[in-house]
Amino acid sequence: MKVSQTLAGSVSSVLFLSMMTLSAGLALAERGDEGGVQLKAKMVSGTASGKASYQESGNRRRLNLEAANLPNATQSLKAVFVNGVWVGNVTFAACPAPAQQLLCGAMDLNTQEGQAVPVVTGGQTVQIGLSPAILAGTF
């Protein structure tokens, strides 16, 4: 009896942790004060990490992406895709101290600056690189 209770507790814990892990990559959508949309995505692969955010208000859109701690062997210029469609490039350079042997980069697209920014909806993917992606996440 005690073994089956312990086993049931362990299974419940594993299921709970699995659900929490899966939900960590899901989008966080919020309504802004002006009725706009905000979406966020986290990207993690080994020690490398990144985040992407999308804001929309009226006909204004902004897509921001940051990546850090990529291996130094990463190409200095990588394409960024939303739902498999190219949206821009991110340029990598040495990260600030103390991680100068690793690469960091950012991309910011804003319709107010005349840049093309796709309409992003919850559930769409964002990734740096294609086949293979070096970082990927879901809005």
N, CA, C and O atoms as a GROMACS GRO file, in nm:
protein
  556
    1MET      N    1   0.083  -0.120   0.000
    1MET     CA    2   0.000   0.000   0.000
    1MET      C    3   0.087   0.126   0.000
    1MET      O    4   0.062   0.220  -0.075
    2LYS      N    5   0.189   0.125   0.086
    2LYS     CA    6   0.276   0.241   0.096
    2LYS      C    7   0.352   0.264  -0.034
    2LYS      O    8   0.374   0.378  -0.074
    3VAL      N    9   0.393   0.156  -0.101
    3VAL     CA   10   0.466   0.166  -0.228
    3VAL      C   11   0.376   0.226  -0.335
    3VAL      O   12   0.421   0.311  -0.412
    4SER      N   13   0.249   0.185  -0.341
    4SER     CA   14   0.158   0.238  -0.443
    4SER      C   15   0.128   0.385  -0.418
    4SER      O   16   0.112   0.462  -0.513
    5GLN      N   17   0.120   0.427  -0.292
    5GLN     CA   18   0.099   0.568  -0.261
    5GLN      C   19   0.221   0.651  -0.301
    5GLN      O   20   0.207   0.761  -0.355
    6THR      N   21   0.340   0.598  -0.275
    6THR     CA   22   0.463   0.667  -0.313
    6THR      C   23   0.472   0.677  -0.464
    6THR      O   24   0.509   0.782  -0.518
    7LEU      N   25   0.439   0.568  -0.534
    7LEU     CA   26   0.443   0.566  -0.680
    7LEU      C   27   0.342   0.665  -0.737
    7LEU      O   28   0.373   0.738  -0.831
    8ALA      N   29   0.222   0.668  -0.681
    8ALA     CA   30   0.119   0.762  -0.728
    8ALA      C   31   0.164   0.906  -0.706
    8ALA      O   32   0.142   0.992  -0.791
    9GLY      N   33   0.226   0.932  -0.591
    9GLY     CA   34   0.277   1.067  -0.564
    9GLY      C   35   0.387   1.106  -0.661
    9GLY      O   36   0.392   1.220  -0.706
   10SER      N   37   0.475   1.012  -0.693
   10SER     CA   38   0.583   1.039  -0.787
   10SER      C   39   0.529   1.067  -0.926
   10SER      O   40   0.575   1.160  -0.993
   11VAL      N   41   0.432   0.988  -0.970
   11VAL     CA   42   0.371   1.008  -1.102
   11VAL      C   43   0.303   1.144  -1.108
   11VAL      O   44   0.315   1.216  -1.208
   12SER      N   45   0.233   1.181  -1.002
   12SER     CA   46   0.166   1.312  -0.998
   12SER      C   47   0.268   1.424  -1.006
   12SER      O   48   0.246   1.523  -1.076
   13SER      N   49   0.379   1.410  -0.935
   13SER     CA   50   0.483   1.513  -0.939
   13SER      C   51   0.543   1.527  -1.077
   13SER      O   52   0.566   1.638  -1.125
   14VAL      N   53   0.570   1.414  -1.142
   14VAL     CA   54   0.627   1.416  -1.276
   14VAL      C   55   0.530   1.482  -1.374
   14VAL      O   56   0.571   1.563  -1.456
   15LEU      N   57   0.402   1.448  -1.365
   15LEU     CA   58   0.303   1.508  -1.454
   15LEU      C   59   0.293   1.658  -1.430
   15LEU      O   60   0.285   1.736  -1.526
   16PHE      N   61   0.294   1.700  -1.305
   16PHE     CA   62   0.288   1.842  -1.274
   16PHE      C   63   0.409   1.915  -1.331
   16PHE      O   64   0.394   2.020  -1.395
   17LEU      N   65   0.529   1.862  -1.310
   17LEU     CA   66   0.650   1.925  -1.363
   17LEU      C   67   0.649   1.929  -1.514
   17LEU      O   68   0.694   2.027  -1.574
   18SER      N   69   0.598   1.824  -1.578
   18SER     CA   70   0.589   1.822  -1.724
   18SER      C   71   0.497   1.932  -1.775
   18SER      O   72   0.529   2.000  -1.872
   19MET      N   73   0.384   1.948  -1.710
   19MET     CA   74   0.289   2.052  -1.750
   19MET      C   75   0.350   2.191  -1.731
   19MET      O   76   0.331   2.280  -1.814
   20MET      N   77   0.423   2.210  -1.621
   20MET     CA   78   0.487   2.339  -1.596
   20MET      C   79   0.593   2.368  -1.702
   20MET      O   80   0.606   2.481  -1.748
   21THR      N   81   0.670   2.266  -1.740
   21THR     CA   82   0.774   2.283  -1.841
   21THR      C   83   0.712   2.319  -1.975
   21THR      O   84   0.760   2.409  -2.043
   22LEU      N   85   0.606   2.250  -2.013
   22LEU     CA   86   0.539   2.279  -2.140
   22LEU      C   87   0.480   2.418  -2.140
   22LEU      O   88   0.487   2.488  -2.241
   23SER      N   89   0.422   2.459  -2.030
   23SER     CA   90   0.357   2.590  -2.027
   23SER      C   91   0.458   2.703  -2.025
   23SER      O   92   0.423   2.817  -2.057
   24ALA      N   93   0.583   2.676  -1.987
   24ALA     CA   94   0.684   2.783  -1.982
   24ALA      C   95   0.712   2.841  -2.120
   24ALA      O   96   0.749   2.958  -2.130
   25GLY      N   97   0.694   2.762  -2.225
   25GLY     CA   98   0.721   2.811  -2.359
   25GLY      C   99   0.601   2.874  -2.427
   25GLY      O  100   0.613   2.924  -2.539
   26LEU      N  101   0.486   2.874  -2.362
   26LEU     CA  102   0.366   2.929  -2.423
   26LEU      C  103   0.364   3.080  -2.415
   26LEU      O  104   0.436   3.141  -2.336
   27ALA      N  105   0.282   3.138  -2.496
   27ALA     CA  106   0.275   3.284  -2.508
   27ALA      C  107   0.211   3.348  -2.385
   27ALA      O  108   0.126   3.288  -2.318
   28LEU      N  109   0.253   3.468  -2.360
   28LEU     CA  110   0.190   3.552  -2.260
   28LEU      C  111   0.128   3.667  -2.336
   28LEU      O  112   0.198   3.756  -2.383
   29ALA      N  113  -0.004   3.666  -2.349
   29ALA     CA  114  -0.074   3.770  -2.424
   29ALA      C  115  -0.146   3.861  -2.326
   29ALA      O  116  -0.214   3.813  -2.235
   30GLU      N  117  -0.131   3.989  -2.345
   30GLU     CA  118  -0.195   4.085  -2.256
   30GLU      C  119  -0.254   4.198  -2.339
   30GLU      O  120  -0.205   4.228  -2.448
   31ARG      N  121  -0.356   4.260  -2.288
   31ARG     CA  122  -0.412   4.379  -2.350
   31ARG      C  123  -0.347   4.500  -2.286
   31ARG      O  124  -0.344   4.512  -2.163
   32GLY      N  125  -0.295   4.589  -2.368
   32GLY     CA  126  -0.235   4.713  -2.318
   32GLY      C  127  -0.344   4.812  -2.282
   32GLY      O  128  -0.462   4.785  -2.302
   33ASP      N  129  -0.305   4.927  -2.228
   33ASP     CA  130  -0.401   5.030  -2.189
   33ASP      C  131  -0.481   5.080  -2.308
   33ASP      O  132  -0.597   5.119  -2.293
   34GLU      N  133  -0.421   5.080  -2.427
   34GLU     CA  134  -0.488   5.131  -2.546
   34GLU      C  135  -0.554   5.019  -2.626
   34GLU      O  136  -0.588   5.038  -2.743
   35GLY      N  137  -0.574   4.902  -2.566
   35GLY     CA  138  -0.637   4.791  -2.635
   35GLY      C  139  -0.542   4.716  -2.726
   35GLY      O  140  -0.587   4.635  -2.807
   36GLY      N  141  -0.413   4.741  -2.716
   36GLY     CA  142  -0.315   4.674  -2.800
   36GLY      C  143  -0.287   4.532  -2.752
   36GLY      O  144  -0.338   4.489  -2.649
   37VAL      N  145  -0.205   4.462  -2.828
   37VAL     CA  146  -0.169   4.324  -2.796
   37VAL      C  147  -0.021   4.318  -2.765
   37VAL      O  148   0.060   4.383  -2.831
   38GLN      N  149   0.016   4.239  -2.664
   38GLN     CA  150   0.155   4.213  -2.632
   38GLN      C  151   0.174   4.063  -2.622
   38GLN      O  152   0.101   3.995  -2.550
   39LEU      N  153   0.273   4.010  -2.694
   39LEU     CA  154   0.306   3.868  -2.690
   39LEU      C  155   0.453   3.853  -2.655
   39LEU      O  156   0.535   3.936  -2.694
   40LYS      N  157   0.486   3.748  -2.580
   40LYS     CA  158   0.625   3.722  -2.543
   40LYS      C  159   0.658   3.576  -2.566
   40LYS      O  160   0.573   3.488  -2.552
   41ALA      N  161   0.784   3.550  -2.601
   41ALA     CA  162   0.832   3.413  -2.619
   41ALA      C  163   0.969   3.400  -2.556
   41ALA      O  164   1.052   3.491  -2.566
   42LYS      N  165   0.994   3.287  -2.490
   42LYS     CA  166   1.125   3.256  -2.434
   42LYS      C  167   1.191   3.152  -2.523
   42LYS      O  168   1.124   3.063  -2.575
   43MET      N  169   1.323   3.164  -2.539
   43MET     CA  170   1.398   3.068  -2.620
   43MET      C  171   1.518   3.022  -2.538
   43MET      O  172   1.594   3.105  -2.487
   44VAL      N  173   1.538   2.890  -2.526
   44VAL     CA  174   1.650   2.835  -2.450
   44VAL      C  175   1.705   2.714  -2.524
   44VAL      O  176   1.629   2.630  -2.572
   45SER      N  177   1.838   2.706  -2.532
   45SER     CA  178   1.905   2.590  -2.590
   45SER      C  179   2.041   2.578  -2.523
   45SER      O  180   2.132   2.654  -2.554
   46GLY      N  181   2.055   2.482  -2.432
   46GLY     CA  182   2.180   2.470  -2.357
   46GLY      C  183   2.202   2.594  -2.274
   46GLY      O  184   2.115   2.635  -2.198
   47THR      N  185   2.321   2.655  -2.287
   47THR     CA  186   2.349   2.778  -2.212
   47THR      C  187   2.298   2.901  -2.285
   47THR      O  188   2.287   3.008  -2.225
   48ALA      N  189   2.267   2.887  -2.413
   48ALA     CA  190   2.216   3.000  -2.492
   48ALA      C  191   2.070   3.028  -2.454
   48ALA      O  192   1.993   2.936  -2.425
   49SER      N  193   2.035   3.156  -2.454
   49SER     CA  194   1.896   3.191  -2.423
   49SER      C  195   1.858   3.314  -2.503
   49SER      O  196   1.942   3.388  -2.553
   50GLY      N  197   1.729   3.334  -2.513
   50GLY     CA  198   1.680   3.451  -2.585
   50GLY      C  199   1.537   3.480  -2.548
   50GLY      O  200   1.470   3.401  -2.480
   51LYS      N  201   1.490   3.594  -2.594
   51LYS     CA  202   1.351   3.631  -2.572
   51LYS      C  203   1.306   3.716  -2.689
   51LYS      O  204   1.386   3.786  -2.752
   52ALA      N  205   1.179   3.708  -2.717
   52ALA     CA  206   1.120   3.788  -2.824
   52ALA      C  207   0.993   3.850  -2.768
   52ALA      O  208   0.923   3.790  -2.688
   53SER      N  209   0.964   3.972  -2.813
   53SER     CA  210   0.839   4.036  -2.773
   53SER      C  211   0.777   4.102  -2.895
   53SER      O  212   0.847   4.149  -2.985
   54TYR      N  213   0.646   4.105  -2.895
   54TYR     CA  214   0.569   4.165  -3.004
   54TYR      C  215   0.465   4.256  -2.942
   54TYR      O  216   0.393   4.215  -2.850
   55GLN      N  217   0.457   4.379  -2.992
   55GLN     CA  218   0.354   4.472  -2.946
   55GLN      C  219   0.278   4.525  -3.067
   55GLN      O  220   0.336   4.553  -3.172
   56GLU      N  221   0.149   4.538  -3.049
   56GLU     CA  222   0.063   4.591  -3.156
   56GLU      C  223  -0.037   4.686  -3.093
   56GLU      O  224  -0.102   4.652  -2.994
   57SER      N  225  -0.050   4.803  -3.152
   57SER     CA  226  -0.148   4.901  -3.107
   57SER      C  227  -0.195   4.978  -3.230
   57SER      O  228  -0.119   5.054  -3.289
   58GLY      N  229  -0.320   4.957  -3.267
   58GLY     CA  230  -0.371   5.019  -3.390
   58GLY      C  231  -0.295   4.963  -3.508
   58GLY      O  232  -0.288   4.842  -3.526
   59ASN      N  233  -0.239   5.052  -3.591
   59ASN     CA  234  -0.162   5.005  -3.706
   59ASN      C  235  -0.012   5.004  -3.678
   59ASN      O  236   0.068   4.986  -3.769
   60ARG      N  237   0.027   5.024  -3.552
   60ARG     CA  238   0.169   5.021  -3.513
   60ARG      C  239   0.205   4.882  -3.461
   60ARG      O  240   0.131   4.822  -3.382
   61ARG      N  241   0.320   4.832  -3.507
   61ARG     CA  242   0.368   4.701  -3.463
   61ARG      C  243   0.518   4.709  -3.434
   61ARG      O  244   0.591   4.784  -3.500
   62ARG      N  245   0.561   4.631  -3.336
   62ARG     CA  246   0.703   4.625  -3.302
   62ARG      C  247   0.739   4.482  -3.264
   62ARG      O  248   0.667   4.416  -3.189
   63LEU      N  249   0.851   4.434  -3.317
   63LEU     CA  250   0.903   4.300  -3.287
   63LEU      C  251   1.046   4.317  -3.239
   63LEU      O  252   1.130   4.371  -3.310
   64ASN      N  253   1.072   4.270  -3.118
   64ASN     CA  254   1.205   4.281  -3.058
   64ASN      C  255   1.254   4.142  -3.023
   64ASN      O  256   1.179   4.060  -2.970
   65LEU      N  257   1.382   4.115  -3.052
   65LEU     CA  258   1.441   3.985  -3.024
   65LEU      C  259   1.579   4.007  -2.964
   65LEU      O  260   1.656   4.089  -3.014
   66GLU      N  261   1.611   3.932  -2.859
   66GLU     CA  262   1.744   3.937  -2.797
   66GLU      C  263   1.792   3.795  -2.775
   66GLU      O  264   1.713   3.708  -2.736
   67ALA      N  265   1.921   3.771  -2.799
   67ALA     CA  266   1.981   3.639  -2.776
   67ALA      C  267   2.115   3.658  -2.707
   67ALA      O  268   2.186   3.754  -2.735
   68ALA      N  269   2.149   3.566  -2.616
   68ALA     CA  270   2.273   3.578  -2.541
   68ALA      C  271   2.336   3.442  -2.518
   68ALA      O  272   2.270   3.338  -2.523
   69ASN      N  273   2.466   3.445  -2.493
   69ASN     CA  274   2.544   3.327  -2.456
   69ASN      C  275   2.548   3.219  -2.564
   69ASN      O  276   2.546   3.099  -2.533
   70LEU      N  277   2.552   3.262  -2.690
   70LEU     CA  278   2.566   3.166  -2.800
   70LEU      C  279   2.713   3.129  -2.816
   70LEU      O  280   2.801   3.211  -2.789
   71PRO      N  281   2.741   3.004  -2.858
   71PRO     CA  282   2.880   2.963  -2.877
   71PRO      C  283   2.951   3.053  -2.978
   71PRO      O  284   2.889   3.103  -3.072
   72ASN      N  285   3.079   3.073  -2.957
   72ASN     CA  286   3.158   3.161  -3.043
   72ASN      C  287   3.164   3.112  -3.187
   72ASN      O  288   3.198   3.189  -3.277
   73ALA      N  289   3.131   2.985  -3.211
   73ALA     CA  290   3.133   2.930  -3.347
   73ALA      C  291   3.010   2.970  -3.428
   73ALA      O  292   3.002   2.942  -3.548
   74THR      N  293   2.913   3.036  -3.365
   74THR     CA  294   2.791   3.081  -3.434
   74THR      C  295   2.827   3.187  -3.537
   74THR      O  296   2.910   3.275  -3.511
   75GLN      N  297   2.765   3.178  -3.655
   75GLN     CA  298   2.788   3.281  -3.758
   75GLN      C  299   2.747   3.417  -3.704
   75GLN      O  300   2.656   3.428  -3.622
   76SER      N  301   2.816   3.522  -3.749
   76SER     CA  302   2.790   3.656  -3.695
   76SER      C  303   2.656   3.714  -3.742
   76SER      O  304   2.604   3.805  -3.678
   77LEU      N  305   2.600   3.663  -3.851
   77LEU     CA  306   2.471   3.710  -3.902
   77LEU      C  307   2.379   3.590  -3.920
   77LEU      O  308   2.413   3.496  -3.992
   78LYS      N  309   2.264   3.594  -3.857
   78LYS     CA  310   2.168   3.485  -3.868
   78LYS      C  311   2.030   3.541  -3.901
   78LYS      O  312   1.993   3.648  -3.855
   79ALA      N  313   1.956   3.467  -3.981
   79ALA     CA  314   1.820   3.505  -4.019
   79ALA      C  315   1.723   3.476  -3.905
   79ALA      O  316   1.742   3.381  -3.828
   80VAL      N  317   1.619   3.558  -3.894
   80VAL     CA  318   1.513   3.541  -3.795
   80VAL      C  319   1.384   3.512  -3.870
   80VAL      O  320   1.352   3.577  -3.969
   81PHE      N  321   1.310   3.412  -3.820
   81PHE     CA  322   1.186   3.368  -3.885
   81PHE      C  323   1.071   3.371  -3.785
   81PHE      O  324   1.089   3.335  -3.668
   82VAL      N  325   0.954   3.413  -3.830
   82VAL     CA  326   0.831   3.402  -3.753
   82VAL      C  327   0.739   3.312  -3.833
   82VAL      O  328   0.703   3.342  -3.947
   83ASN      N  329   0.702   3.200  -3.773
   83ASN     CA  330   0.618   3.099  -3.838
   83ASN      C  331   0.677   3.054  -3.972
   83ASN      O  332   0.603   3.031  -4.068
   84GLY      N  333   0.810   3.043  -3.978
   84GLY     CA  334   0.878   2.995  -4.098
   84GLY      C  335   0.901   3.099  -4.205
   84GLY      O  336   0.957   3.067  -4.310
   85VAL      N  337   0.860   3.224  -4.182
   85VAL     CA  338   0.876   3.331  -4.281
   85VAL      C  339   0.985   3.427  -4.232
   85VAL      O  340   0.981   3.473  -4.118
   86TRP      N  341   1.082   3.457  -4.320
   86TRP     CA  342   1.192   3.546  -4.284
   86TRP      C  343   1.138   3.685  -4.252
   86TRP      O  344   1.057   3.740  -4.326
   87VAL      N  345   1.186   3.742  -4.139
   87VAL     CA  346   1.144   3.877  -4.100
   87VAL      C  347   1.262   3.972  -4.086
   87VAL      O  348   1.242   4.094  -4.085
   88GLY      N  349   1.384   3.921  -4.076
   88GLY     CA  350   1.500   4.007  -4.060
   88GLY      C  351   1.622   3.927  -4.020
   88GLY      O  352   1.620   3.804  -4.020
   89ASN      N  353   1.728   3.998  -3.985
   89ASN     CA  354   1.854   3.934  -3.945
   89ASN      C  355   1.898   3.989  -3.810
   89ASN      O  356   1.870   4.103  -3.775
   90VAL      N  357   1.967   3.905  -3.736
   90VAL     CA  358   2.029   3.947  -3.611
   90VAL      C  359   2.180   3.932  -3.628
   90VAL      O  360   2.228   3.831  -3.680
   91THR      N  361   2.254   4.033  -3.585
   91THR     CA  362   2.400   4.031  -3.592
   91THR      C  363   2.455   4.003  -3.453
   91THR      O  364   2.415   4.065  -3.355
   92PHE      N  365   2.548   3.907  -3.445
   92PHE     CA  366   2.606   3.868  -3.317
   92PHE      C  367   2.745   3.926  -3.301
   92PHE      O  368   2.822   3.938  -3.397
   93ALA      N  369   2.777   3.963  -3.177
   93ALA     CA  370   2.910   4.013  -3.140
   93ALA      C  371   2.940   3.961  -2.999
   93ALA      O  372   2.854   3.901  -2.936
   94ALA      N  373   3.060   3.984  -2.952
   94ALA     CA  374   3.099   3.937  -2.819
   94ALA      C  375   3.005   3.994  -2.713
   94ALA      O  376   2.972   4.112  -2.715
   95CYS      N  377   2.964   3.908  -2.620
   95CYS     CA  378   2.880   3.951  -2.508
   95CYS      C  379   2.962   4.040  -2.415
   95CYS      O  380   3.085   4.036  -2.418
   96PRO      N  381   2.894   4.120  -2.333
   96PRO     CA  382   2.967   4.200  -2.233
   96PRO      C  383   3.039   4.110  -2.133
   96PRO      O  384   3.005   3.992  -2.119
   97ALA      N  385   3.138   4.164  -2.064
   97ALA     CA  386   3.212   4.089  -1.961
   97ALA      C  387   3.113   4.037  -1.858
   97ALA      O  388   3.015   4.107  -1.831
   98PRO      N  389   3.131   3.923  -1.801
   98PRO     CA  390   3.246   3.834  -1.810
   98PRO      C  391   3.232   3.727  -1.919
   98PRO      O  392   3.318   3.639  -1.928
   99ALA      N  393   3.129   3.733  -2.002
   99ALA     CA  394   3.104   3.627  -2.101
   99ALA      C  395   3.152   3.667  -2.240
   99ALA      O  396   3.084   3.638  -2.339
  100GLN      N  397   3.266   3.732  -2.250
  100GLN     CA  398   3.313   3.784  -2.378
  100GLN      C  399   3.348   3.675  -2.479
  100GLN      O  400   3.358   3.704  -2.598
  101GLN      N  401   3.366   3.551  -2.435
  101GLN     CA  402   3.394   3.443  -2.528
  101GLN      C  403   3.266   3.391  -2.594
  101GLN      O  404   3.272   3.307  -2.684
  102LEU      N  405   3.151   3.440  -2.549
  102LEU     CA  406   3.022   3.402  -2.606
  102LEU      C  407   2.967   3.517  -2.690
  102LEU      O  408   3.017   3.629  -2.683
  103LEU      N  409   2.863   3.487  -2.769
  103LEU     CA  410   2.805   3.588  -2.858
  103LEU      C  411   2.666   3.631  -2.813
  103LEU      O  412   2.589   3.551  -2.759
  104CYS      N  413   2.635   3.757  -2.835
  104CYS     CA  414   2.504   3.814  -2.805
  104CYS      C  415   2.457   3.895  -2.926
  104CYS      O  416   2.539   3.941  -3.006
  105GLY      N  417   2.327   3.912  -2.938
  105GLY     CA  418   2.275   3.992  -3.049
  105GLY      C  419   2.132   4.034  -3.024
  105GLY      O  420   2.064   3.981  -2.936
  106ALA      N  421   2.086   4.132  -3.102
  106ALA     CA  422   1.949   4.182  -3.089
  106ALA      C  423   1.898   4.230  -3.223
  106ALA      O  424   1.976   4.268  -3.311
  107MET      N  425   1.767   4.229  -3.238
  107MET     CA  426   1.700   4.280  -3.357
  107MET      C  427   1.576   4.354  -3.311
  107MET      O  428   1.503   4.304  -3.225
  108ASP      N  429   1.550   4.470  -3.366
  108ASP     CA  430   1.432   4.548  -3.330
  108ASP      C  431   1.368   4.598  -3.458
  108ASP      O  432   1.429   4.675  -3.532
  109LEU      N  433   1.246   4.556  -3.484
  109LEU     CA  434   1.170   4.602  -3.601
  109LEU      C  435   1.053   4.685  -3.552
  109LEU      O  436   0.984   4.647  -3.457
  110ASN      N  437   1.030   4.800  -3.617
  110ASN     CA  438   0.926   4.892  -3.571
  110ASN      C  439   0.862   4.960  -3.691
  110ASN      O  440   0.932   5.023  -3.771
  111THR      N  441   0.731   4.949  -3.705
  111THR     CA  442   0.663   5.013  -3.818
  111THR      C  443   0.674   5.165  -3.811
  111THR      O  444   0.668   5.231  -3.914
  112GLN      N  445   0.691   5.222  -3.692
  112GLN     CA  446   0.706   5.367  -3.679
  112GLN      C  447   0.837   5.416  -3.739
  112GLN      O  448   0.853   5.535  -3.765
  113GLU      N  449   0.930   5.324  -3.762
  113GLU     CA  450   1.057   5.359  -3.826
  113GLU      C  451   1.058   5.314  -3.972
  113GLU      O  452   1.164   5.308  -4.035
  114GLY      N  453   0.939   5.283  -4.025
  114GLY     CA  454   0.926   5.245  -4.165
  114GLY      C  455   0.966   5.102  -4.196
  114GLY      O  456   0.982   5.066  -4.313
  115GLN      N  457   0.984   5.020  -4.094
  115GLN     CA  458   1.026   4.882  -4.114
  115GLN      C  459   0.905   4.790  -4.126
  115GLN      O  460   0.800   4.817  -4.068
  116ALA      N  461   0.921   4.683  -4.202
  116ALA     CA  462   0.815   4.583  -4.216
  116ALA      C  463   0.813   4.495  -4.091
  116ALA      O  464   0.915   4.436  -4.055
  117VAL      N  465   0.698   4.488  -4.027
  117VAL     CA  466   0.681   4.403  -3.909
  117VAL      C  467   0.559   4.316  -3.934
  117VAL      O  468   0.450   4.368  -3.958
  118PRO      N  469   0.574   4.184  -3.928
  118PRO     CA  470   0.460   4.097  -3.954
  118PRO      C  471   0.358   4.105  -3.841
  118PRO      O  472   0.392   4.141  -3.728
  119VAL      N  473   0.234   4.070  -3.871
  119VAL     CA  474   0.132   4.055  -3.767
  119VAL      C  475   0.159   3.920  -3.702
  119VAL      O  476   0.164   3.817  -3.770
  120VAL      N  477   0.176   3.920  -3.570
  120VAL     CA  478   0.207   3.798  -3.496
  120VAL      C  479   0.088   3.764  -3.408
  120VAL      O  480   0.028   3.853  -3.347
  121THR      N  481   0.053   3.636  -3.401
  121THR     CA  482  -0.056   3.591  -3.315
  121THR      C  483  -0.004   3.483  -3.221
  121THR      O  484   0.098   3.418  -3.248
  122GLY      N  485  -0.073   3.464  -3.111
  122GLY     CA  486  -0.035   3.361  -3.015
  122GLY      C  487  -0.030   3.224  -3.080
  122GLY      O  488  -0.117   3.189  -3.160
  123GLY      N  489   0.072   3.146  -3.046
  123GLY     CA  490   0.090   3.013  -3.102
  123GLY      C  491   0.189   3.009  -3.217
  123GLY      O  492   0.233   2.901  -3.257
  124GLN      N  493   0.225   3.126  -3.272
  124GLN     CA  494   0.323   3.128  -3.380
  124GLN      C  495   0.464   3.111  -3.323
  124GLN      O  496   0.490   3.146  -3.208
  125THR      N  497   0.554   3.057  -3.406
  125THR     CA  498   0.691   3.033  -3.362
  125THR      C  499   0.782   3.148  -3.403
  125THR      O  500   0.756   3.218  -3.500
  126VAL      N  501   0.888   3.165  -3.327
  126VAL     CA  502   0.996   3.258  -3.362
  126VAL      C  503   1.125   3.178  -3.349
  126VAL      O  504   1.143   3.103  -3.253
  127GLN      N  505   1.214   3.194  -3.446
  127GLN     CA  506   1.339   3.120  -3.438
  127GLN      C  507   1.452   3.197  -3.505
  127GLN      O  508   1.432   3.275  -3.598
  128ILE      N  509   1.572   3.172  -3.453
  128ILE     CA  510   1.694   3.228  -3.511
  128ILE      C  511   1.760   3.114  -3.586
  128ILE      O  512   1.794   3.011  -3.528
  129GLY      N  513   1.778   3.134  -3.716
  129GLY     CA  514   1.833   3.028  -3.800
  129GLY      C  515   1.724   2.932  -3.844
  129GLY      O  516   1.617   2.925  -3.783
  130LEU      N  517   1.753   2.860  -3.949
  130LEU     CA  518   1.655   2.766  -4.004
  130LEU      C  519   1.730   2.642  -4.048
  130LEU      O  520   1.827   2.650  -4.124
  131SER      N  521   1.686   2.528  -4.001
  131SER     CA  522   1.745   2.398  -4.038
  131SER      C  523   1.894   2.390  -4.014
  131SER      O  524   1.969   2.384  -4.112
  132PRO      N  525   1.942   2.390  -3.895
  132PRO     CA  526   1.866   2.391  -3.769
  132PRO      C  527   1.855   2.532  -3.712
  132PRO      O  528   1.935   2.621  -3.742
  133ALA      N  529   1.753   2.550  -3.630
  133ALA     CA  530   1.739   2.676  -3.556
  133ALA      C  531   1.835   2.671  -3.438
  133ALA      O  532   1.848   2.568  -3.372
  134ILE      N  533   1.902   2.783  -3.410
  134ILE     CA  534   1.991   2.784  -3.294
  134ILE      C  535   1.915   2.821  -3.167
  134ILE      O  536   1.956   2.784  -3.057
  135LEU      N  537   1.805   2.894  -3.182
  135LEU     CA  538   1.713   2.923  -3.072
  135LEU      C  539   1.572   2.931  -3.130
  135LEU      O  540   1.554   2.981  -3.241
  136ALA      N  541   1.474   2.883  -3.056
  136ALA     CA  542   1.336   2.888  -3.103
  136ALA      C  543   1.242   2.897  -2.983
  136ALA      O  544   1.274   2.851  -2.874
  137GLY      N  545   1.126   2.958  -3.006
  137GLY     CA  546   1.025   2.968  -2.902
  137GLY      C  547   0.889   2.990  -2.965
  137GLY      O  548   0.876   3.001  -3.087
  138THR      N  549   0.787   2.997  -2.882
  138THR     CA  550   0.649   3.014  -2.927
  138THR      C  551   0.587   3.134  -2.858
  138THR      O  552   0.596   3.149  -2.736
  139PHE      N  553   0.523   3.221  -2.938
  139PHE     CA  554   0.453   3.336  -2.881
  139PHE      C  555   0.325   3.290  -2.816
  139PHE      O  556   0.250   3.371  -2.762
   0.00000   0.00000   0.00000
